[in-house]
Amino acid sequence: MKIKTRRTIVIGLLALAAGSGAVWAALSGRRSSEALLLTQARQGEFQVIVSITGELRASKYVEIQIPPNAQAANQYQMKISSLVPEGTVVKAGEIVAELDRSAIAARASEVSLALQKAEAQLTQAMLDSTLTLSKAREDIRNLTYAVEEKRIARDQATYEAPSIRRQAEIDMEKSERALAQAKVNFVTNQRQAEARLREVSTEVERQRNLHTLVHQVMEGFVIRAPESGMVIYDKEWNGKKKTAGSQVSPWDPTVATLPDLSRMESVTFVNEIDVRKITPGQEALIALDSDPSKRLTGTVTTVANVGEQRPNTDAKVFEVKITIAESDTTLRPGMTTANSIITRTLPSALSIPLEAVFNEDDTPYVYKKSGRRILRQEIETGLMNENEIVVVRGLEPADEVLLSPPAKPEDVVTRRLPGSPADPADATTAPAGGAQEGQPSSPEGGSESANAAGASKRP
């Protein structure tokens, strides 16, 4: 009985050990299969997309600007003292903004004083010319009388001695010469007076025009809407919107805009790497951050030829404008958009995720599942986008590849492409220290001799 009992106990222990081993093997196999993150190569349409954020803006808009002749009035830096809230719908002629008048008021006072001074100078010049010409006329009149007297004296000296007659003739000639010179001087004085009056009159006219201009500019400091529409603030050089207290100048005269909301565009800035892929005419998909469910379509209209440096960034970017095809009343300038520009489209291509591609010495590989084995398959790649890459050679549709390297990649058999530059002598080789596969004779990998050779090289 004791022998039978011991035999039963031993058989039970052996059965328990065998069951535990089977359970452990099952669990280990399940864990190893779960550890392999696999994905399938997908055959279908492949798109290369450049994704960038943008901002909505009206394609057409009317600018609300400071007075256009402010520079002529010596107004170069003006401060916005008040501005209607952004988004206000105004009618034509309604007040949109007001500028600080302190500087223009001081300028108007200076111009008024200068005009008064010029007018006083004109009056003085007119009085001086009147006095000068009146005196000249009086001198001519007196000299005319003197000539007449000398002529009478000459006539009376006809019966006098020759010396007396000669003296009378000389006196008359002097009087006639003085009269002639007085007449010439009168013409000269008259021309001088006219020139002086023209000079002073021109200065008066200039001051009057400047006075009118300054007051017109001052009136223009109350800025009104040229048309009806929604007020959208313009941006400063640093990208911030203009508000009360912002500076405007003749070189940056726009205070706000009245956009045409029926035609909208998304303005974005693309880095110098991606801008080479973008050309006018390409299609784009547009999503709104305010309403992610809404999808719009658009077309690239312009791509800047010259890059620029945006505020607070070191990279050079290029401005790209995308015209939105749909007309939507909910679109507003300033909304943030997520733009996806389709730069290339392949109607049928084999692609895998970028995470499944590994590189060694600039040679791309994937870890492909072949039956129960894992092969290190060399591939030839093509176009790529943000998530996937095209496989030109090395994989077939529905092939499964790993998204991460296996536990011991050095033990994985490497299969190279025919004519691969990595090893032009053999179509299939293995990395140093790893397994090697000969010419494959079955879908599972290669011949028994090749597998044995690969196994003998394993460390």
C-alpha positions in Angstrom: 0.0 0.0 0.0 2.8 2.4 0.9 4.5 1.7 -2.5 1.2 2.4 -4.4 0.7 5.6 -2.4 4.2 6.9 -3.1 3.7 6.0 -6.8 0.5 8.0 -6.9 2.1 11.0 -5.2 5.0 11.0 -7.7 2.7 10.7 -10.7 0.6 13.6 -9.3 3.7 15.8 -8.8 4.9 15.0 -12.3 1.5 15.8 -13.7 1.4 19.1 -11.8 4.8 20.1 -13.0 3.9 19.3 -16.6 0.7 21.4 -16.2 2.6 24.3 -14.7 5.2 24.2 -17.6 2.4 24.2 -20.1 0.7 27.1 -18.4 4.0 29.0 -18.2 4.8 28.3 -21.9 1.4 29.5 -22.8 1.7 32.7 -20.8 5.2 33.3 -22.1 4.1 32.9 -25.7 1.2 35.2 -25.2 3.4 37.9 -23.6 5.9 37.7 -26.5 3.2 38.0 -29.1 1.6 40.9 -27.2 5.0 42.6 -27.1 5.2 42.7 -30.9 3.6 45.9 -32.2 2.7 45.2 -35.8 1.2 47.1 -38.6 0.4 46.2 -42.2 1.7 47.8 -45.3 -1.2 49.7 -46.9 -1.9 50.0 -50.6 -3.9 53.1 -51.7 -3.8 56.8 -52.3 -0.8 58.6 -50.8 -0.7 62.3 -50.1 2.2 64.6 -49.1 0.7 67.2 -46.9 2.2 70.3 -45.4 0.3 71.2 -42.2 0.6 74.8 -40.9 -1.5 77.2 -38.9 -2.9 80.4 -40.4 -5.1 83.3 -39.7 -8.2 84.3 -41.6 -8.2 87.6 -43.5 -10.5 89.2 -46.0 -9.2 89.0 -49.6 -10.6 92.5 -50.2 -11.0 95.3 -47.7 -11.2 99.0 -47.4 -8.5 100.7 -45.3 -9.3 103.4 -42.7 -6.3 105.7 -42.7 -5.1 108.9 -41.1 -5.2 112.1 -43.2 -3.1 111.5 -46.3 -1.4 114.9 -46.1 -0.3 114.6 -42.5 3.4 114.6 -43.5 2.9 117.9 -45.4 1.7 119.4 -42.1 4.9 118.1 -40.3 2.9 115.4 -38.5 5.0 112.2 -38.5 4.1 110.4 -35.3 0.4 110.5 -34.1 -1.2 108.7 -31.2 -4.6 107.1 -31.3 -6.6 108.6 -28.5 -9.8 106.6 -29.0 -10.9 103.8 -31.1 -14.3 102.0 -31.4 -14.3 98.3 -30.2 -13.1 95.8 -32.8 -16.0 94.1 -34.6 -18.2 97.2 -34.4 -20.4 97.5 -37.5 -20.3 101.1 -38.7 -22.0 103.0 -41.4 -20.3 105.3 -43.9 -19.3 108.6 -42.3 -19.5 107.4 -38.7 -16.6 108.1 -36.4 -14.2 105.2 -36.0 -11.2 106.7 -34.2 -9.7 110.0 -33.0 -6.1 111.1 -32.9 -4.4 113.1 -30.2 -4.5 116.8 -31.3 -1.9 118.3 -29.0 0.9 118.3 -31.6 -1.3 119.4 -34.5 -2.9 122.2 -32.4 0.6 123.6 -31.6 1.4 123.4 -35.3 -1.8 125.2 -36.2 -0.8 128.1 -33.8 2.6 128.3 -35.4 1.1 128.5 -38.9 -1.4 131.1 -37.9 1.3 133.3 -36.5 3.4 132.8 -39.6 0.4 133.8 -41.8 -0.2 136.9 -39.8 3.5 137.9 -40.1 3.5 137.3 -43.8 0.3 139.4 -44.3 1.9 142.2 -42.2 5.0 142.1 -44.4 2.8 142.3 -47.5 1.0 145.4 -46.1 4.4 146.9 -45.3 5.7 146.2 -48.7 2.6 147.8 -50.3 3.0 150.9 -48.2 6.8 151.1 -49.0 6.2 150.8 -52.7 3.4 153.4 -52.6 5.7 155.9 -50.8 8.7 155.2 -53.0 6.7 155.6 -56.2 4.9 158.7 -55.0 8.2 160.4 -54.2 9.5 159.4 -57.6 6.5 160.9 -59.3 6.9 164.1 -57.4 10.6 164.3 -58.3 9.7 163.9 -62.0 7.2 166.6 -61.7 9.7 169.0 -60.0 12.3 168.2 -62.6 9.9 168.9 -65.4 9.3 172.3 -63.9 13.0 172.9 -63.6 13.6 172.0 -67.2 10.9 174.5 -68.1 12.5 177.2 -66.1 15.9 176.5 -67.6 14.4 176.7 -71.1 12.9 180.1 -70.3 16.3 181.3 -68.9 18.0 180.2 -72.1 15.5 182.0 -74.2 16.0 185.2 -72.2 19.7 185.0 -72.6 19.5 185.2 -76.4 20.7 188.8 -76.5 23.2 188.4 -73.6 26.8 187.8 -73.9 27.9 184.5 -75.4 29.2 183.2 -72.1 25.9 183.8 -70.4 24.0 182.1 -73.3 26.3 179.1 -73.0 25.8 178.9 -69.3 22.0 179.0 -69.8 22.2 176.2 -72.4 24.3 174.0 -70.0 21.8 174.5 -67.2 19.0 173.4 -69.4 20.8 170.3 -70.6 21.5 169.3 -67.0 17.9 169.7 -66.1 16.8 167.6 -69.1 19.3 164.9 -68.2 18.1 164.9 -64.6 14.5 164.5 -65.8 15.4 161.7 -68.0 17.3 159.9 -65.3 14.4 160.4 -62.9 12.0 158.8 -65.3 14.4 155.8 -65.7 14.7 155.5 -61.9 10.9 155.6 -61.6 10.6 152.6 -63.9 13.2 150.8 -61.9 11.6 151.6 -58.6 8.3 150.5 -60.0 9.7 147.1 -61.0 11.5 146.7 -57.7 8.2 147.3 -55.9 6.4 144.8 -58.1 9.0 142.1 -57.4 9.0 142.8 -53.7 5.2 142.6 -53.7 5.2 139.3 -55.7 7.8 137.8 -53.2 5.8 138.8 -50.2 2.5 137.8 -51.8 3.9 134.4 -52.6 4.9 133.9 -49.0 1.5 135.0 -47.9 -0.2 132.5 -50.3 2.1 129.7 -49.1 1.3 130.4 -45.5 -2.4 130.6 -46.3 -2.2 127.2 -48.1 -0.3 125.7 -45.2 -2.8 127.2 -42.7 -5.7 125.6 -44.7 -3.8 122.3 -44.9 -3.0 122.1 -41.2 -6.6 122.8 -40.3 -7.8 120.2 -42.8 -5.4 117.7 -41.2 -6.7 118.7 -37.8 -10.2 118.0 -38.9 -9.0 114.7 -40.3 -7.9 113.7 -36.8 -11.5 112.6 -36.3 -11.3 109.5 -38.6 -14.6 108.4 -40.2 -15.5 105.2 -42.0 -15.3 105.6 -45.8 -17.8 102.8 -46.2 -20.1 100.6 -44.2 -18.7 97.5 -42.7 -17.2 95.8 -39.7 -14.2 97.4 -38.0 -11.1 95.2 -37.8 -8.0 96.6 -36.2 -4.8 96.8 -38.3 -1.6 95.2 -37.0 1.6 97.0 -36.0 5.1 95.9 -37.1 5.4 93.5 -34.2 2.2 91.7 -35.0 0.1 93.3 -32.2 -3.2 95.0 -33.1 -3.5 98.7 -32.9 -5.5 100.1 -30.1 -6.0 103.3 -28.2 -2.5 104.6 -27.5 -0.9 103.0 -30.5 1.3 105.2 -32.8 0.5 105.8 -36.5 2.6 107.6 -39.1 2.5 108.5 -42.8 4.6 105.4 -43.4 2.1 103.2 -41.6 -1.2 105.1 -42.0 -3.8 102.3 -41.6 -5.7 102.4 -38.4 -8.3 99.7 -39.2 -10.0 97.9 -42.1 -13.5 97.2 -43.3 -13.2 93.7 -44.8 -15.4 92.1 -47.4 -16.5 89.0 -45.5 -17.8 87.3 -48.7 -14.2 86.5 -49.8 -11.9 85.2 -47.2 -8.3 83.9 -47.3 -6.0 82.2 -44.8 -2.6 83.8 -44.4 0.1 81.6 -43.1 3.9 81.5 -42.9 5.8 78.4 -44.1 9.4 77.6 -43.1 12.1 77.6 -45.8 12.3 73.8 -45.9 8.6 73.2 -46.7 8.1 76.3 -48.9 9.9 74.4 -51.8 7.0 72.0 -51.9 4.3 74.6 -52.2 3.2 76.2 -55.5 0.2 78.3 -56.5 -2.8 76.2 -57.5 -2.3 73.5 -55.0 -5.4 72.4 -53.0 -5.7 72.8 -49.3 -8.0 71.6 -46.5 -8.8 74.2 -43.9 -10.2 73.6 -40.4 -11.2 76.2 -37.8 -9.9 76.1 -34.3 -13.2 77.6 -33.1 -15.2 74.9 -34.9 -13.1 71.7 -35.6 -16.1 70.0 -37.1 -16.2 72.5 -40.0 -14.1 71.6 -43.0 -13.4 74.1 -45.8 -11.5 73.8 -49.0 -9.1 76.3 -50.6 -6.4 76.9 -53.2 -2.9 78.4 -52.8 -2.9 81.7 -54.6 0.4 83.3 -53.8 3.8 82.2 -52.4 6.2 84.9 -51.4 9.5 84.9 -53.2 11.4 86.5 -50.4 11.5 85.3 -46.8 11.0 87.4 -43.7 11.7 87.0 -40.0 8.7 87.0 -37.8 8.7 88.6 -34.3 10.2 86.5 -31.6 11.6 83.9 -34.0 15.0 83.2 -35.6 13.8 81.2 -38.5 13.1 82.7 -41.9 9.5 82.1 -43.2 7.6 82.8 -46.4 4.1 84.2 -46.6 1.5 81.9 -48.3 -2.0 82.9 -49.0 -4.8 80.3 -49.4 -8.1 81.5 -50.9 -11.1 79.8 -49.3 -13.6 78.4 -51.9 -16.7 78.5 -49.7 -18.6 81.6 -48.5 -19.5 81.3 -44.9 -21.1 84.0 -42.8 -19.6 82.6 -39.6 -16.0 83.3 -40.8 -14.4 86.3 -39.2 -11.0 87.9 -39.7 -8.5 86.9 -37.1 -9.8 83.3 -36.7 -7.0 80.7 -36.4 -7.0 78.0 -39.0 -5.3 74.6 -39.4 -4.2 74.4 -43.0 -3.3 71.2 -44.8 -1.7 71.9 -48.2 -1.7 68.8 -50.5 1.6 69.1 -52.3 1.8 65.7 -54.0 -0.7 62.9 -54.6 0.0 59.3 -55.6 -3.1 57.5 -56.7 -1.7 54.1 -55.7 1.3 53.6 -53.4 2.4 51.1 -50.8 3.1 52.9 -47.5 3.9 52.2 -43.9 4.2 54.3 -40.7 7.4 56.2 -40.2 8.0 54.5 -36.9 8.4 51.1 -38.8 11.4 52.3 -40.8 15.0 52.1 -39.3 18.2 53.3 -40.8 21.8 52.0 -40.7 24.5 53.6 -42.8 21.8 55.4 -44.7 20.1 52.2 -45.6 16.4 51.9 -44.6 15.2 48.6 -43.1 12.0 47.2 -41.6 11.5 44.3 -39.4 9.0 42.1 -41.3 7.0 39.2 -39.8 7.4 36.2 -42.0 5.4 33.3 -40.5 6.7 32.8 -37.0 10.0 34.5 -37.9 11.1 38.1 -38.0 13.2 39.3 -41.0 15.3 42.4 -41.2 14.1 43.5 -44.7 16.0 46.2 -46.6 13.5 48.5 -48.5 13.7 51.3 -51.0 11.6 54.4 -49.9 10.0 57.2 -51.8 7.8 60.1 -50.8 7.0 60.7 -47.2 4.5 62.8 -45.2 4.1 63.6 -41.6 3.0 60.1 -40.6 3.9 57.6 -43.4 6.5 56.8 -46.1 6.2 55.2 -49.5 7.9 51.8 -49.9 9.0 51.4 -53.5 10.6 48.0 -53.1 11.0 45.4 -50.4 7.4 44.9 -49.2 4.1 43.7 -50.6 0.6 44.8 -49.6 -0.6 43.4 -46.3 2.9 42.5 -45.2 3.2 43.0 -41.4 6.1 45.0 -40.0 7.2 45.9 -36.5 6.8 49.4 -35.1 9.8 48.8 -32.8 12.9 46.7 -33.0 12.8 43.2 -31.6 14.4 42.2 -28.3 17.6 40.9 -30.0 18.0 42.6 -33.4 21.5 41.2 -33.9 19.9 37.7 -34.1 17.5 38.7 -36.9 18.2 37.5 -40.4 18.8 40.4 -42.9 17.3 40.2 -46.4 18.7 42.8 -48.8 17.2 44.0 -52.0 18.6 42.7 -55.3 21.3 45.0 -56.5 21.5 46.8 -53.1 24.5 49.1 -52.8 25.0 47.9 -49.3 26.2 44.6 -50.6 26.3 44.4 -54.4 27.9 41.0 -54.4 25.0 39.1 -52.8 21.3 39.8 -52.9 20.9 38.8 -49.3 23.4 39.3 -46.4 23.4 39.8 -42.7 24.9 42.5 -40.5 28.1 41.8 -38.6 27.4 39.6 -35.6 23.9 38.8 -36.8 22.3 36.0 -38.7 22.7 35.5 -42.4 20.2 34.1 -44.9 21.0 32.6 -48.2 18.9 32.7 -51.3 15.3 32.1 -50.1 13.6 29.0 -51.3 10.3 29.4 -49.4 8.1 32.2 -48.1 9.3 31.4 -44.6 12.8 32.6 -45.2 15.5 30.4 -47.0 16.8 26.9 -47.4 17.8 24.6 -44.5 21.5 25.0 -45.3 21.2 28.8 -45.3 19.3 28.7 -41.9 22.0 26.3 -40.5 24.7 28.7 -41.7 22.9 31.6 -40.1 22.5 29.7 -36.9 26.2 28.8 -36.8 27.2 32.5 -36.9 25.0 33.5 -34.0 26.9 34.3 -30.9 
